[in-house]
């Protein structure tokens, strides 16, 4: 689809008047005009928007019914040159029954009419006094000017040039039913659901409404546009609060300002490609073959160079943007990691954990997880055998932080320098120690793993892996070095989240000097510390070589999780990081990401086991299966 698969949708809430169709029609025209100016392609009005919802027994009067239908015809005629799908609400008589309906119009035509299926008659609702529930299995037809307009609750509107864009409609109470029509419609191809509602406000009801919309958009993997009536309704018994929300697969994209006494247009883009890709992945979301009528329409969607995207693109897709959510996320991840390791330790009859500490982020997080795991199985943390292995690149700062941390935690720490082993290996293979290349670095990394594995053999222990998801994706590990362990607790934790996790543990699990040291570790630059430092200053910085982790994690999320093209990932990254990186720099690191991701699968083919904590995991045993020989040409 053009515009990177995005399409603009809006909920239009008119400040109407009860039973004043002429006035309400004028408000519809104004909102339609605003929508056209903003490039909206799908526009949804509330339930019975042309008449208002609270007309009561006036619904029995021909004057109101005829005026409402005349208003619909007017809107249809005026849409001849419009490139929108417009959905309005009105009462319609068919076969001597009065139905509460949604009418769908496009380019001068009334494409279809959807009657309400479930008509409420409880508490403050007595809608069944006026309207008939629609119970026909086969479609009826409403005749107007010689045209037979489909009249049914199983209509799906399908864009002719973009067949993936299919729109379904349900009305208010239908959505509150245990099996909403939208469940059936989405299983038959609809990826956008429009709900025309008139939902009165009660204390706490808005939270529940949003929960239902969020849940239904998640269950149906759809974009859900919910539009309830505004403040112009009668307040004889109930009040309406102009509630509208647009959700996409459980995420709230935008919502209205409730209780606003003026017209509102609630606009967002929805990502049709994202929804389709998600359905492809979920093979339990099976396509049904029900008695559905598919009605073609056309929006004339075209690529626009100056397209103004109204869609939340967060720079850190792995990190919640609200403090409360971040707190809950960190608590859950830390629990998953520590519980997983606890089970592994129990299975191995409480074997001691062997862990290499560098003073960096990943090994620090792994240590904290290990401590918690021993607490969970009611075992002494004295079983943890920590090892620090300074090499040619170890700075005094990280070295001292490790020693202080273990001392305060009362963790046994072995101090084993690897310089002598590394020099011996350089000599054995006749490598010039002054040549600080990949061989120079990898020998040190393998020396560390060799020591850890040997210590594990001594104590019948378990070597805890520390490499994170981002490093695994980029192949940023030494094969048979830090690439190998006996269980990797960080295997699906992205680098951008590691700092937050350590800070969370520092504040929730510890206090005083320990908290200070942990926070100091999170402030250090990311480095493998394999090249000599400049005094106490770390000179080898990982991000100088492989690119900023915030970019790499962004690329990883949209490539693996969403399956987006390089072009779309670049487009979204430019939006997300507009104030930090220019297009040229983003493109440079994106190209390197593709290169490293595709040329590192052979390392991922034999990574150790570790717990899956989020939607992305690169374990070859389940989450990510990719041939090492795969070509990257068409992807980058």
Secondary structure, DSSP 8 states (H G I E B T S, - for coil): -TGGGEEEEEEEE----TT-HHHHHHHHHHHHHHHHHTT-SEEEE-TTTTT-S--GGGGG-HHHHHHHHHHHHHHHHHTTT---EEEEEEEEEETTEEEEEEEEEETTEEEEEEE-S----STT--GGGT------SS-EEEEETTEEEEE-S-EEEEESS-TT-EEEEEETHHHHSSS-HHHHHHHTT--EEEEEE--B--TTHHHHHHHHHHHHHHHTTSEEEEEE--TTS--SS--B---EEEEETTEEEEE--TT--S-EEEEEEEEHHHHHHHHHH-TTS-----S-EEEEE-------TT----S---S-TTS-SSHHHHHHHHHHHHHHHHHHHHHHHHHTTS--EEEE--SSHHHHHHHHHHHHHHHHTT--GGG-EEEE---TT--HHHHHHHHHHHHHHT-EEEE---HHHHHHHHHHTT--TT--SHHHHHHHHHHHHHHHHHHHHHHT-EEEE---HHHHHHT-S-TTTTT--SEETTTT--HHHHHHHHHHHHHHT--HHHHHHHHHHHTS------S--BTTB----HHHHH--HHHHHHHHIIIIIS---HHHHHHHHHHHTTTT--HHHHHHHHHHHHHHHHTTHHHHTT-------SS----TTTT----TT---TTT-
